[in-house]
Amino acid sequence: MLQVRIHGRGGQGVVTAAELLSMASFLDGKFALAFPSFGSERTGAPVAAFCRISDRQLRAREPIVNPDVIIVQDSTLLHQVEVFAGLQSDGAVLINSTRTARELGIDELCSTLSEHQCCIFPATDIANKFLHRPLPNAALVAGFAALTQEVSLSSIEKAIQEKFPGSIGELNIEIAREAYDYVGSQVAV
């Protein structure tokens, strides 16, 4: 079972990212559960969402305390919330930022992970290019696929199309494709 924890702020699409990841996993023939965890329910408040992916049926709906993958939608949370708490020793981290690990103050953490386990990329910039809005969820889900190879890009595209029919879906698919290629080029062996 693969356990994913997504950190962001209310209104950024954290819950939608977990849902898209779950839908794409299901389309790939896997079992998946996505569920949110809210503290203060207001725009801008720290939010976490979770996704479990498995080849077997899943029932556990409790928060993920020992994730295999952590996705950070908003890098301002890096020093406000313990986003890396419980990360498995062979886990992976995907962070939305234009800054380097050193500039983010996480170079020590990233130095303990291989380049295939720690990826920082400008998901919001990619989203802005197509949507003209800072909604990085499609980019981050596609980045997850490129980083882990646990979900196919084609299933992510289908999940996006199902969740967002029409032109918004098409733009999000373009975002996903560009993000997948970007992260793939960063973690290529």
C-alpha positions in Angstrom: 0.0 0.0 0.0 1.2 3.5 -0.9 0.2 6.3 1.5 0.2 9.9 0.3 -0.2 13.0 2.5 -0.9 16.3 0.8 -0.4 19.6 2.6 -1.7 23.0 1.5 -4.0 25.8 2.4 -7.8 25.9 2.2 -8.9 26.9 -1.2 -5.8 25.7 -3.1 -7.4 22.4 -4.2 -5.7 20.0 -1.7 -8.8 17.9 -1.4 -9.3 17.9 -5.2 -5.7 16.8 -5.7 -6.3 13.8 -3.4 -9.6 13.0 -5.2 -7.9 13.2 -8.6 -5.1 10.9 -7.4 -7.6 8.4 -6.1 -9.7 8.5 -9.3 -6.6 8.0 -11.5 -5.5 5.1 -9.3 -8.9 3.5 -9.7 -8.7 4.0 -13.5 -5.4 2.1 -13.4 -7.1 -0.8 -11.8 -6.0 -0.2 -8.2 -8.0 0.4 -5.0 -7.8 3.9 -3.6 -9.3 6.1 -0.9 -9.0 9.9 -0.6 -10.2 11.9 2.4 -9.4 15.3 3.9 -8.5 16.5 7.3 -9.6 20.1 8.3 -8.6 22.1 11.3 -10.0 25.6 11.0 -12.3 25.5 8.0 -11.5 28.7 6.3 -9.7 29.9 3.1 -5.9 30.0 3.8 -5.9 27.8 6.8 -3.5 24.7 6.7 -5.3 21.7 5.3 -4.2 18.1 4.7 -5.7 15.5 2.5 -4.8 11.8 2.3 -4.8 9.1 -0.4 -4.1 5.4 0.0 -3.4 3.3 -3.1 -3.3 -0.5 -3.0 -3.7 -3.6 -5.1 -6.1 -4.8 -2.4 -9.3 -3.4 -1.0 -8.9 -0.6 1.5 -10.9 0.2 4.6 -8.6 2.5 6.7 -9.7 6.1 6.8 -7.6 7.5 9.6 -5.1 10.2 8.9 -1.8 9.0 7.4 1.0 9.5 10.0 3.8 7.6 8.2 3.4 8.6 4.5 5.4 7.1 1.7 5.0 10.4 -0.3 4.4 13.9 0.9 3.1 16.6 -1.5 3.4 20.2 -0.4 1.1 22.5 -2.4 2.2 25.6 -0.5 5.8 26.0 0.5 5.0 28.6 3.1 3.8 25.7 5.3 7.3 24.1 5.4 8.1 25.9 8.7 4.6 26.4 10.1 3.4 22.8 10.0 5.4 19.6 10.5 4.8 18.5 6.9 7.6 16.0 6.9 6.6 14.3 10.1 6.6 10.5 9.8 8.0 10.4 6.3 9.2 6.8 5.6 13.0 6.6 5.3 12.6 5.6 1.6 9.8 8.1 1.1 9.5 10.8 -1.5 8.7 14.5 -1.3 7.2 16.7 -4.0 7.1 20.5 -3.3 5.5 23.3 -5.3 8.0 26.1 -5.4 10.3 28.1 -7.6 12.9 28.2 -4.8 15.7 25.7 -4.2 15.9 23.4 -1.2 18.5 25.7 0.3 16.3 28.8 -0.2 13.4 26.9 1.4 15.5 25.9 4.4 15.1 22.2 3.7 18.4 21.4 2.2 19.3 19.1 5.1 16.1 17.0 4.6 16.6 16.9 0.8 20.3 15.8 1.3 19.1 12.7 3.1 16.9 11.8 0.1 18.1 10.9 -3.4 17.2 13.2 -6.4 14.5 10.6 -7.2 12.9 11.1 -3.8 12.9 14.9 -3.5 11.5 17.1 -6.3 10.8 20.8 -6.1 9.1 22.3 -9.1 7.0 25.3 -10.1 3.5 23.8 -10.2 1.8 27.1 -9.6 3.7 28.7 -12.4 2.7 25.9 -14.8 -1.0 26.3 -13.7 -0.8 30.1 -14.1 0.5 29.6 -17.7 -2.7 27.8 -18.7 -5.4 28.9 -16.2 -4.1 32.3 -15.3 -4.9 31.2 -11.7 -2.7 29.7 -9.0 -4.4 26.3 -8.8 -1.5 23.7 -8.8 -3.4 20.5 -8.0 -3.4 19.0 -11.5 0.3 19.8 -11.9 1.1 18.2 -8.5 -0.9 15.1 -9.2 0.9 14.7 -12.6 4.2 15.5 -10.9 3.5 12.7 -8.4 2.9 10.3 -11.3 6.2 11.2 -12.9 8.1 11.0 -9.6 6.7 7.7 -8.4 5.4 5.9 -11.5 2.5 4.7 -9.3 -0.2 6.2 -11.5 -0.3 6.6 -15.3 -0.5 10.0 -16.9 -3.4 8.8 -19.1 -5.4 7.9 -16.1 -4.7 11.3 -14.5 -5.9 12.9 -17.8 -9.1 10.8 -17.7 -9.7 11.7 -14.0 -9.2 15.4 -14.8 -11.7 15.2 -17.7 -14.2 13.5 -15.5 -13.9 16.0 -12.6 -13.7 19.0 -14.9 -15.5 18.5 -18.2 -15.1 21.1 -20.9 -12.4 23.7 -21.5 -11.3 23.8 -17.8 -10.6 20.1 -18.0 -8.7 20.5 -21.2 -6.5 23.3 -19.7 -5.9 21.2 -16.6 -4.8 18.3 -18.9 -2.3 20.6 -20.6 -1.1 21.5 -17.1 -0.8 17.9 -16.1 1.2 17.0 -19.3 3.6 19.9 -18.8 4.1 19.1 -15.1 4.6 15.4 -15.9 7.3 16.2 -18.5 9.0 18.7 -16.2 9.2 16.4 -13.2 10.1 13.5 -15.4 13.1 15.5 -16.8 14.2 16.4 -13.2 14.2 12.8 -11.9 15.4 11.0 -15.0 18.2 8.5 -14.4 
